[in-house]
Amino acid sequence: MLTWKDVINFSVKGNPKPDRRVEKTEAEWKEILTSEQYRITRLKGTEMAHSGALCSIYDAGQYNCVCCDTPLFDSTIKYDSSSGWPSFTQPIKENAIKYIKDSSFGMVRVEVLCNTCDAHQGHVFPDGPEPSGLRYCINSASIKLERKENDN
């Protein structure tokens, strides 16, 4: 289980190696993404609080990067943080997320990116629930829910 100390270490000392890399030109990204997805994932934008389509959905499944389809978060670790963005306590795998120190807007935060394609996802904060204490605050436009099929 990742902790805030692990997040800081990754942001300072380097991130875990991803399982694969996906790289495209800006023109290729613009071709496959909506303008909102492009603004958020490639230009490091954010959506307004409580506006994202996945904020209040808690269906079983996994959340994949909208750019490269890499699994990032599992629905079992999604929770209602009341922050206005989908929130998770852990990535699906330690090497799914890349951590970058972000000093924009006069504050220091840790930006989270898809480690496969460098798509901006949001930020991680040390104010989440136990046991990890982490809150991955993710833009709905940067992820897509792959719903788990019922076995019935």
NORUR-V583394 format. One record per backbone hydrogen bond with DSSP energy under -0.5 kcal/mol. NH is the residue of the N-H (numbers start at 1). CO is the residue of the C=O. Records with the same first field share a line. If there is no record, write none. Layout:
NH: CO, CO
//
This chain:
7: 3
8: 4
9: 5
10: 6
11: 7
12: 8
13: 9
14: 10
22: 116
29: 25
30: 26
31: 27
32: 28, 29
33: 29
38: 34
39: 35
40: 36
41: 37
42: 38
43: 38
44: 40
45: 39
50: 84
51: 48
52: 84
55: 52
57: 54
62: 146
63: 73
64: 62, 144
65: 70
66: 142
69: 65
72: 63
73: 63
75: 61
77: 74
78: 75
79: 87
81: 79
86: 138
87: 79
88: 136
89: 77
92: 72
96: 93
98: 113
100: 111
102: 109
103: 101
106: 103
107: 104
109: 102, 107
110: 124
111: 100, 109
112: 122
113: 98
114: 119
115: 96
118: 114
120: 41
121: 112
122: 112
123: 137
124: 110
125: 135
128: 133
133: 129
135: 125
136: 88
137: 123, 135
138: 86, 136
139: 121
142: 139
143: 140
144: 64
146: 62, 144
147: 145
148: 60
//
